[in-house]
Amino acid sequence: MEKEISWWGGSLHYTLLGQGTPVMLVHGFGETREVWNEQIDTLKERHQLLVPDLPGSGKSSLKNQGEISMEFLAEALRQIIDEEGIKKLVLIGHSMGGYASLAFAEKYPERLTALGLFHSSALADDEDKKAVRKKGIAFIRKNGARLFLESTIPNLFSNSENPLTEKLKNLAANFRDNDLIGYYEGMIERPDRTSVISSLHIPFLLIMGKNDKAVPLELALKQSHLAPLSVIHILRMSGHMGMWEEKEKSNEILAKFLDQFCG
């Protein structure tokens, strides 16, 4: 079922389906909720899934322009959760969706039964990463969102010639320049949230890609020991898009984690 609610002068769209433990799947930068389509059929039989388009992505609109902070995105997630009357849930975020999920976990830890980062990081951007994002902003302003995404998407896969790159380009075809710039500005400004992971009293899932250029394996591994109860997986044939590149393995990991720790 597709649902829509008004929020912050715009609208939030999300998919709600399945029964059981509530689980929210949060997409990343330059993506929409459709990035999780390969996981939905596996998980919906045992879990209630909420799969949103973040503000400025997919069908979810933004009235106001400017920096889109991770805290702002976290509040959008909370609005959907409250709309559905859900007290506690599992939150799993891919890439930027993980940054937003960490912001949510920092502010609303009592609302979570488990937290998962899928190709994501609690670390703040270092100066080199900030410089890369600033170059991306300049490119978007000069050439537009579509050309930017078409040029960067191949680097998200372990093999840039992977035919799945075209699928992701199609998914990302309609982003507005200002929304992508706002996301980048928000990611540049986000703080280090490793303390959020180390203070968790709930199960923590960390999925990494061996060939991930966006969140390199050595960077992701620094977070693997932080949570008291951590479940760690490395997708050895994946870059930054393991839910597509190793669909079956990703589904197995998610299903096992949810069944084992979240009923």
C-alpha positions as CSV (number, residue, x, y, z in Angstrom):
1,M,0.0,0.0,0.0
2,E,1.3,3.4,-0.9
3,K,0.6,6.2,1.5
4,E,1.1,10.0,1.6
5,I,1.2,12.5,4.4
6,S,1.7,16.2,4.5
7,W,4.9,17.4,6.2
8,W,6.9,20.6,6.4
9,G,5.2,22.3,3.5
10,G,5.6,19.2,1.3
11,S,4.6,15.6,1.3
12,L,6.1,12.3,2.4
13,H,5.4,9.2,0.4
14,Y,6.0,5.7,1.7
15,T,5.1,2.0,1.1
16,L,3.5,0.1,4.0
17,L,3.0,-3.6,3.7
18,G,3.4,-6.9,5.5
19,Q,2.8,-7.9,9.1
20,G,4.9,-8.5,12.2
21,T,7.8,-6.6,13.7
22,P,7.9,-3.1,12.2
23,V,11.0,-2.5,10.0
24,M,11.9,0.7,8.2
25,L,14.2,0.6,5.2
26,V,15.8,3.9,4.4
27,H,17.4,4.6,1.0
28,G,20.5,6.6,0.3
29,F,21.7,9.6,-1.7
30,G,20.5,9.7,-5.3
31,E,18.1,6.8,-4.7
32,T,14.4,6.3,-4.0
33,R,12.6,3.7,-1.9
34,E,12.6,1.4,-5.0
35,V,16.2,0.6,-4.3
36,W,14.8,-1.9,-1.7
37,N,12.4,-3.7,-4.0
38,E,14.6,-6.8,-4.1
39,Q,14.3,-7.1,-0.3
40,I,10.6,-6.4,0.1
41,D,9.3,-9.7,-1.1
42,T,11.7,-11.6,1.2
43,L,10.9,-9.6,4.3
44,K,7.3,-8.8,4.1
45,E,6.1,-12.3,5.0
46,R,7.3,-11.9,8.6
47,H,7.6,-8.1,9.1
48,Q,5.7,-4.9,8.7
49,L,7.7,-2.9,6.3
50,L,7.8,0.9,6.0
51,V,9.8,2.1,3.0
52,P,9.8,5.9,2.5
53,D,11.0,8.3,-0.1
54,L,13.1,10.7,1.8
55,P,12.2,14.4,1.5
56,G,13.4,15.6,-2.0
57,S,13.6,12.0,-3.3
58,G,11.2,10.0,-5.4
59,K,7.6,11.2,-4.8
60,S,8.4,13.0,-1.5
61,S,8.5,16.7,-2.1
62,L,10.3,19.6,-0.4
63,K,8.7,23.1,-0.4
64,N,11.8,24.8,1.0
65,Q,15.3,24.6,-0.5
66,G,18.6,24.6,1.2
67,E,20.7,22.3,3.4
68,I,18.9,19.0,4.1
69,S,20.4,18.0,7.4
70,M,20.5,14.4,8.7
71,E,18.4,15.6,11.7
72,F,15.8,16.9,9.3
73,L,15.6,13.6,7.5
74,A,15.4,11.8,10.9
75,E,12.4,13.9,11.8
76,A,10.7,12.9,8.5
77,L,11.2,9.3,9.5
78,R,9.7,10.0,12.9
79,Q,6.7,11.6,11.3
80,I,5.9,8.5,9.3
81,I,6.4,6.3,12.3
82,D,4.1,8.4,14.4
83,E,1.5,8.5,11.6
84,E,1.4,4.7,11.8
85,G,1.2,4.6,15.6
86,I,4.4,2.6,15.8
87,K,6.1,2.8,19.2
88,K,9.3,0.9,18.4
89,L,10.8,-0.5,15.2
90,V,14.0,-1.7,13.4
91,L,15.7,1.0,11.4
92,I,18.0,0.0,8.5
93,G,19.7,2.7,6.4
94,H,21.7,2.5,3.2
95,S,24.5,5.0,2.8
96,M,22.9,8.5,3.5
97,G,19.9,6.6,4.9
98,G,22.3,5.3,7.5
99,Y,23.3,8.8,8.4
100,A,19.7,9.8,8.9
101,S,19.1,6.6,10.9
102,L,22.0,7.4,13.2
103,A,20.5,10.9,13.7
104,F,17.2,9.3,14.6
105,A,19.0,6.8,17.0
106,E,20.7,9.7,18.7
107,K,17.5,11.6,19.4
108,Y,15.0,8.8,19.8
109,P,16.9,5.7,21.1
110,E,13.8,4.5,23.0
111,R,12.0,4.1,19.7
112,L,14.4,1.4,18.3
113,T,14.5,-2.3,18.7
114,A,17.5,-2.7,16.4
115,L,19.7,-0.5,14.1
116,G,21.4,-1.5,10.9
117,L,23.9,0.3,8.7
118,F,24.1,-1.0,5.1
119,H,27.2,0.5,3.4
120,S,27.1,3.4,5.7
121,S,29.2,5.0,8.5
122,A,28.9,6.8,11.8
123,L,32.1,8.7,11.1
124,A,32.0,12.4,10.0
125,D,33.5,13.3,6.7
126,D,37.2,14.0,6.8
127,E,38.6,16.9,4.9
128,D,39.3,14.9,1.8
129,K,35.7,13.6,1.7
130,K,34.4,17.1,2.2
131,A,36.5,18.3,-0.7
132,V,35.0,15.6,-2.9
133,R,31.5,16.5,-2.0
134,K,32.2,20.2,-2.6
135,K,33.5,19.4,-6.1
136,G,30.3,17.4,-6.6
137,I,28.2,20.4,-5.6
138,A,30.1,22.6,-8.1
139,F,29.6,20.0,-10.8
140,I,25.8,19.8,-10.1
141,R,25.5,23.6,-10.3
142,K,27.3,23.7,-13.6
143,N,26.0,20.5,-15.3
144,G,22.8,19.5,-13.4
145,A,21.8,16.6,-11.2
146,R,21.2,14.1,-14.0
147,L,24.6,14.3,-15.5
148,F,26.2,14.2,-12.1
149,L,24.4,11.0,-11.1
150,E,25.1,9.4,-14.5
151,S,28.8,10.1,-14.1
152,T,29.1,8.9,-10.5
153,I,26.7,5.9,-10.3
154,P,29.1,3.4,-12.1
155,N,31.6,4.0,-9.2
156,L,29.0,2.6,-6.7
157,F,29.4,-0.9,-8.2
158,S,32.2,-3.4,-7.8
159,N,32.4,-3.4,-11.6
160,S,31.6,-0.2,-13.3
161,E,30.4,-2.1,-16.4
162,N,27.7,-3.9,-14.3
163,P,24.4,-3.6,-16.2
164,L,22.7,-2.7,-12.9
165,T,24.3,0.8,-13.3
166,E,21.7,1.6,-16.0
167,K,18.9,0.5,-13.6
168,L,20.1,2.8,-10.9
169,K,20.5,5.7,-13.4
170,N,16.9,5.3,-14.4
171,L,15.9,5.3,-10.7
172,A,17.8,8.5,-10.1
173,A,16.7,10.3,-13.3
174,N,14.4,13.0,-11.8
175,F,16.3,14.6,-9.0
176,R,16.3,18.3,-8.7
177,D,19.7,20.1,-8.6
178,N,19.0,21.9,-5.3
179,D,17.9,18.7,-3.5
180,L,21.1,16.8,-4.3
181,I,23.1,19.9,-3.3
182,G,21.1,20.1,0.0
183,Y,21.9,16.4,0.7
184,Y,25.6,17.0,0.1
185,E,25.6,20.0,2.3
186,G,23.9,18.1,5.1
187,M,26.3,15.2,4.8
188,I,29.3,17.6,4.9
189,E,28.0,19.1,8.2
190,R,26.9,15.9,9.9
191,P,28.8,15.2,13.2
192,D,30.7,12.0,14.2
193,R,28.1,9.7,15.7
194,T,30.3,6.7,16.7
195,S,29.2,7.4,20.2
196,V,25.7,6.6,19.2
197,I,26.7,3.1,18.2
198,S,28.9,2.5,21.3
199,S,25.9,3.5,23.5
200,L,23.4,1.2,21.9
201,H,21.6,-1.3,24.1
202,I,20.0,-3.0,21.1
203,P,21.3,-5.3,18.3
204,F,23.4,-3.5,15.7
205,L,23.8,-4.8,12.1
206,L,26.7,-3.6,10.0
207,I,26.9,-4.7,6.3
208,M,30.0,-3.7,4.4
209,G,31.1,-4.1,0.8
210,K,34.7,-5.4,0.1
211,N,34.9,-3.2,-3.0
212,D,33.0,-0.2,-1.7
213,K,34.6,3.0,-2.8
214,A,32.0,5.3,-1.1
215,V,32.5,3.7,2.3
216,P,35.8,1.9,2.1
217,L,36.0,-1.4,3.9
218,E,38.9,-0.2,6.2
219,L,36.8,2.7,7.2
220,A,33.7,0.7,7.9
221,L,35.7,-1.9,9.9
222,K,36.6,0.8,12.4
223,Q,33.0,0.7,13.6
224,S,32.6,-3.0,13.8
225,H,33.6,-3.3,17.5
226,L,31.7,-0.3,18.9
227,A,28.3,-1.7,19.8
228,P,27.9,-4.2,22.7
229,L,25.9,-6.5,20.4
230,S,27.1,-6.3,16.8
231,V,26.4,-8.5,13.8
232,I,29.0,-7.9,11.1
233,H,28.9,-9.0,7.4
234,I,31.2,-8.3,4.5
235,L,29.8,-8.7,1.0
236,R,32.8,-9.8,-0.9
237,M,31.5,-9.3,-4.4
238,S,29.9,-5.9,-3.8
239,G,30.7,-2.3,-4.0
240,H,28.2,0.2,-2.5
241,M,25.1,-1.5,-3.8
242,G,25.1,-4.9,-2.1
243,M,21.3,-5.2,-2.0
244,W,21.5,-5.4,-5.8
245,E,24.9,-6.9,-6.4
246,E,24.5,-9.7,-3.9
247,K,20.7,-9.7,-3.6
248,E,20.3,-13.3,-2.2
249,K,23.1,-12.9,0.3
250,S,21.8,-9.5,1.4
251,N,18.3,-10.9,1.9
252,E,19.6,-13.9,3.8
253,I,21.6,-11.5,6.1
254,L,18.6,-9.2,6.7
255,A,16.1,-12.0,7.3
256,K,18.4,-13.9,9.7
257,F,19.2,-10.8,11.7
258,L,15.5,-9.8,12.0
259,D,14.3,-13.3,12.9
260,Q,17.1,-13.8,15.4
261,F,16.9,-10.5,17.3
262,C,13.6,-8.9,16.4
263,G,11.1,-11.7,16.4
